[in-house]
Amino acid sequence: MRVHIQELQEGCILSEDIFSMTNRAIISRKTVLTKDLLKVLKVFLIEEAVVEKTMINGMPFVPAEIIGDAKSAPETKVNESSFLDTFLIGVQNYKREFLAWQSGLPIEIAKIRNIIIPLIDKMERNPSEIFTLHHLSTNEDYLYQHAVAVGIISAFIGKKLNLNKGEIVQLALGGCLADAGMAKINPGILQKNTSLSSEEFEEIKKHSTHSFKMIQNISLLRESTKIGILKHHERLDGSGYPFGEQSNKINQTGKIIAVADAFHAMTSQRLYRRKQSPYKVLEMLLHDSFGKYDIQSIQALGSGIMTFSIGSRVKLSDGQIAEILFVEDKSPTRPLVKIEGTQEIIYLEKNRQLFINEVLK
């Protein structure tokens, strides 16, 4: 919806880029507005903005006046919630469950299914949406956002690997519950704003074992899902935890959740690190972390993230908008592009300081 700037609140999510006097956005779409960003809008004398109908806390945004509606996505019917709305509401529902686990209550698998199944349905209709989830991470609710995101990203990878619907649902449940054991970790450690001590990190590493204990008697979860939850922090080279096991002892579910978990964590805003482009993270998983993660799972994720083709418009890491001219099979995340406005042609493979931030619709 399009609203006047004075109507905006902290937690509103931009649907479209905000421009001022140049062709470069001063604030990008999907950005969660903060007090500082609201001040930026006023400094640049921005009068109106297009925002989502749901705020980052899962609550509806109800301004006093709406100037007009943004164009609806073709796959979204009137009165049907969007992927983003469903995700944000799902995060708040997961948060309620997590707080219940912290108080000692058991996991109610039916409630987790009610969070993840609608997201699977929407992901299948509009898969590119999962590559915008990193924009929605906040320091306050990251733990809950991460759980739901890992669930749906795991499901996406499973679908790309041609698993059947039942296996995809199990993957989504496994991804969503992989960090359930964080509820058994000292809240003081989870809420810490500075780097963890070695002792605190060792405590955090126990969460996968806690997760397994919490779900081991849930009959609706397959044994492979339970083992995957236990081993989602194992690495193919034996450098992971809790057992330091290598590739042949890690099941497919564990390998898929590991990739989904790393991908969302590396692309998300964290207290100690700025969010990174999904395209850059994909390269890092393939190259910098070679030998740690399952290549098939990374390639399955990559087959969805590399949705651009010749003629697609992309936003680069320096804010410039470009058009794809040529894509090479050996380096699909680094195509030949032409910058809008200047018409400069850049080969990203030879300009490693630049990378694609996102594909524009």
VENNOR-V19002 format. One line per field, one symbol per residue. psi: psi as a letter, one per 40 degrees, with the letter a starting at -180 (. if undefined). Layout:
psi = ???
//
This chain:
psi = ihiideeiiheihhdiihibeiehhdhiiehhhidddddddddefhdiihiiehideeiihgidhhdiiihiidehihehiiddddddddddddddddddddeeiihhdddddddddddddddddgdedeeedddehiddedddddddddddddddddddefiiddddddddddddedededeeihddddeheiiiidddddddeeddddddddedehdehiddddddddeeeiideeeaieefiadeehidddddddddddddddeihidehiiihdddddddddddfhedihdddddddddddgeiiheihihideeihihhdhhhdegdegihihhiceehhhhddegeeiihdihi.
//
